[in-house]
Amino acid sequence: MVYLLKFGAAWILPPGIFFLGLWFAAWRLYKKREKGLAGVLAALVLVFYLLCTPLVSERVMGALESAYEPPANPQGDVIIMLGGGAYPDTPDVSGQGTLCSSPANRLLTAVRLQRKLDLPIILSGGQVYSDSGPEAVIAKRILMDLGVPEDKIIVEGRSINTTQNAQFSTEIMREKGLKKPILVTSAFHMRRSVLNFNKCGMEVTAYPADYRVNTRHDFHYNKLKPSVSALDDNVIVLQEVLRALVTRYLE
């Protein structure tokens, strides 16, 4: 009963209610003998609906996230953690400013690797917008709260995208004689990140984190309910594919 209520609620709230309304509009057009227009509208709504289902998003996102697996025994001389957004003035335990969910998950992986391997960490990420936070600076404060020594933290606070993450982090590594980076970023972001570092002449050991979907995909009818989070996952995949093409062929 609980699952059925969840499924029903998804069709009362957005985006489900919009699909019902648009399919009703397509049916009305069909009844008015506007069959061509009704078919086009129904097909477009169907495609959009499928993009909003976990049934599709789990498989599409899962395929992207499976590009790399975390190595059992990573070897390197530095850990690089890529930023992914921060809030500048939200309250935190030791001050103001917090990381968004993706970089916060990346940081958990990075700090555990640091404790295991005793390597320095390069925090790569600047202030992207006037109302966003300085990612690397905020991440440094949190790492120090978690017990990472300050002399093990290197702040790269200029980059505002993945291309610059790779460029500026590579510059720092070459200045310090570091040659074997372990790259920590979200699993969905890893393929493009590795590509950017390769273009800078730097081979990295990929250590993906912040997984958005499970590796096992069991079917349940609730995976057919429309979901904003499923649409978000599908949009992320499309963005990653597009940006990877731009990186590979236009930059």
VOGU-3710 file (C-alpha; in Angstrom, 3 decimals, decimal comma):
1> mvyllkfgaa> 0,000/0,000/0,000  2,859/2,364/0,825  4,414/1,882/-2,607  1,069/2,372/-4,320  0,542/5,660/-2,479  3,975/6,852/-3,568  3,200/5,926/-7,159  -0,142/7,741/-7,063  1,302/10,851/-5,438  3,857/11,137/-8,252
11> wilppgiffl> 1,012/11,740/-10,717  -0,641/14,416/-8,575  2,514/16,467/-8,036  4,796/17,951/-10,719  6,018/16,727/-13,098  3,427/13,923/-13,195  0,407/16,225/-13,259  1,819/17,989/-16,323  2,149/14,711/-18,229  -1,467/13,855/-17,512
21> glwfaawrly> -2,534/17,303/-18,676  -0,518/17,116/-21,897  -1,707/13,601/-22,707  -5,277/14,803/-22,171  -4,568/17,668/-24,585  -3,237/15,166/-27,136  -6,390/13,049/-26,733  -8,585/16,128/-27,287  -6,657/16,962/-30,464  -7,150/13,409/-31,666
31> kkrekglagv> -10,894/13,630/-31,024  -10,965/16,818/-33,099  -9,362/14,903/-35,961  -6,005/16,650/-35,504  -4,356/13,257/-35,557  -0,949/14,398/-36,824  -0,568/17,101/-34,209  -1,948/14,798/-31,517  0,615/12,126/-32,429  3,534/14,552/-32,331
41> laalvlvfyl> 2,460/15,941/-28,950  1,900/12,484/-27,482  5,300/11,288/-28,722  7,134/14,306/-27,301  5,412/13,902/-23,949  6,282/10,197/-23,930  9,987/10,929/-24,507  9,960/13,578/-21,783  8,133/11,197/-19,437  10,719/8,454/-20,005
51> lctplvserv> 13,511/10,931/-19,195  11,733/11,536/-15,886  11,609/7,872/-14,850  14,144/6,150/-12,608  13,813/3,128/-14,915  15,697/5,074/-17,595  17,886/7,320/-15,448  19,351/4,456/-13,379  20,595/2,683/-16,471  21,865/5,774/-18,266
61> mgalesayep> 23,595/7,197/-15,209  24,883/3,753/-14,262  26,531/3,345/-17,656  28,336/6,674/-17,231  29,390/5,982/-13,641  30,810/2,558/-14,522  33,539/4,035/-16,747  36,044/3,688/-13,863  36,146/1,646/-10,679  38,041/2,659/-7,530
71> panpqgdvii> 41,328/0,703/-7,404  41,729/-1,580/-4,408  45,251/-0,316/-3,678  45,706/3,117/-5,259  49,291/4,281/-5,700  50,345/7,899/-6,095  52,127/10,889/-4,610  49,216/13,347/-4,342  45,412/13,343/-4,147  43,461/15,831/-6,255
81> mlgggaypdt> 39,883/16,604/-5,267  37,811/18,574/-7,756  35,259/21,089/-6,546  31,628/21,128/-7,552  29,916/24,055/-5,888  29,781/25,774/-2,499  27,608/28,154/-0,511  29,536/31,182/0,796  27,498/32,228/3,844  25,601/29,217/5,127
91> pdvsgqgtlc> 26,304/28,394/8,802  28,767/25,614/9,526  30,380/24,058/12,600  33,592/26,087/12,364  32,503/29,164/10,455  30,521/30,146/7,413  30,361/28,430/4,047  29,556/24,840/3,159  30,150/22,565/0,198  27,313/21,407/-2,033
101> sspanrllta> 26,346/17,750/-1,807  28,565/16,397/-4,609  31,856/17,991/-3,466  30,985/17,140/0,145  30,770/13,476/-0,839  34,012/13,801/-2,797  35,675/15,286/0,285  34,668/12,289/2,426  36,439/9,997/-0,007  39,468/12,292/-0,291
111> vrlqrkldlp> 39,991/12,588/3,464  39,752/8,826/3,950  42,323/8,283/1,200  44,576/10,893/2,781  44,476/9,131/6,117  45,133/5,780/4,474  47,981/6,905/2,198  49,318/9,976/4,071  49,497/12,037/0,867  49,036/15,771/0,307
121> iilsggqvys> 45,696/16,889/-1,139  45,248/19,474/-3,883  41,834/21,100/-3,531  40,872/22,449/-6,934  37,992/24,895/-7,257  37,489/28,637/-7,155  34,549/30,980/-6,774  32,483/30,455/-9,924  29,825/33,140/-9,389  29,570/36,254/-7,255
131> dsgpeaviak> 27,105/34,520/-4,913  28,861/31,132/-4,750  31,554/30,138/-2,300  35,330/29,771/-2,759  35,261/25,995/-2,992  38,865/25,093/-2,207  39,057/27,519/0,732  35,911/26,096/2,315  37,066/22,531/1,660  40,417/23,299/3,354
141> rilmdlgvpe> 38,683/24,459/6,542  36,579/21,306/6,631  39,600/19,060/6,032  41,435/20,717/8,897  38,361/20,207/11,102  38,616/16,509/10,219  42,245/16,376/11,301  44,175/16,754/8,061  47,359/18,786/8,769  47,505/22,173/7,085
151> dkiivegrsi> 50,854/21,369/5,499  49,186/18,450/3,690  46,621/20,712/1,995  47,313/22,644/-1,214  44,681/25,151/-2,331  44,091/25,752/-6,031  41,448/28,469/-5,908  41,477/29,931/-9,429  39,647/27,358/-11,532  35,994/27,770/-12,440
161> nttqnaqfst> 35,469/24,681/-14,628  36,894/21,209/-15,190  39,278/22,350/-17,911  40,862/24,860/-15,526  40,841/22,298/-12,690  43,131/20,161/-14,805  45,295/23,008/-16,089  45,954/24,713/-12,759  46,333/21,474/-10,782  48,841/20,220/-13,351
171> eimrekglkk> 50,810/23,462/-12,987  50,999/22,980/-9,212  52,082/19,353/-9,554  54,880/20,230/-11,948  56,075/23,036/-9,664  56,230/20,624/-6,731  57,587/17,638/-8,657  54,448/15,553/-8,214  53,817/13,039/-10,987  51,318/10,397/-9,845
181> pilvtsafhm> 48,002/11,996/-8,904  45,005/10,107/-7,568  41,974/11,951/-8,892  38,841/12,139/-6,750  35,618/13,418/-8,258  32,042/12,254/-8,759  31,703/9,020/-10,720  29,549/10,722/-13,361  32,223/13,421/-13,751  35,249/11,126/-13,901
191> rrsvlnfnkc> 35,382/10,296/-17,613  35,485/13,957/-18,648  37,889/14,853/-15,840  40,384/12,182/-16,900  40,124/13,470/-20,469  40,974/16,999/-19,324  44,015/15,858/-17,356  45,200/13,732/-20,272  44,998/16,777/-22,519  47,301/18,535/-20,047
201> gmevtaypad> 49,787/15,672/-20,346  49,020/14,266/-16,904  48,063/10,618/-16,368  45,869/10,156/-13,315  44,635/7,245/-11,231  40,853/7,613/-11,210  39,144/7,189/-7,845  35,432/7,891/-8,416  33,173/8,927/-5,540  29,692/10,389/-5,004
211> yrvntrhdfh> 27,776/7,678/-6,859  24,210/8,673/-7,733  22,781/5,238/-8,581  23,225/1,655/-7,476  25,103/-0,809/-9,665  22,197/-3,267/-9,387  18,943/-2,305/-11,105  15,952/-4,337/-9,932  12,602/-3,533/-11,502  9,757/-2,109/-9,428
221> ynklkpsvsa> 6,692/-0,349/-10,770  7,605/2,748/-8,776  10,519/3,168/-11,148  7,900/4,133/-13,733  6,705/7,115/-11,723  7,808/10,548/-12,979  10,538/12,074/-10,845  12,413/15,368/-10,906  15,534/13,656/-9,553  15,442/11,134/-12,412
231> lddnvivlqe> 15,215/13,982/-14,915  18,137/15,666/-13,161  20,252/12,522/-13,530  19,433/12,248/-17,232  20,253/15,911/-17,794  23,590/15,448/-16,003  24,428/12,544/-18,328  23,516/14,588/-21,417  25,608/17,511/-20,140  28,597/15,267/-19,487
241> vlralvtryl> 28,400/13,754/-22,972  28,107/17,184/-24,602  30,918/18,709/-22,543  33,168/15,723/-23,232  32,635/16,226/-26,966  33,490/19,913/-26,611  36,609/19,049/-24,606  37,751/16,411/-27,049  37,148/18,252/-30,315  36,782/22,004/-29,695
251> e> 39,062/22,963/-26,798
//
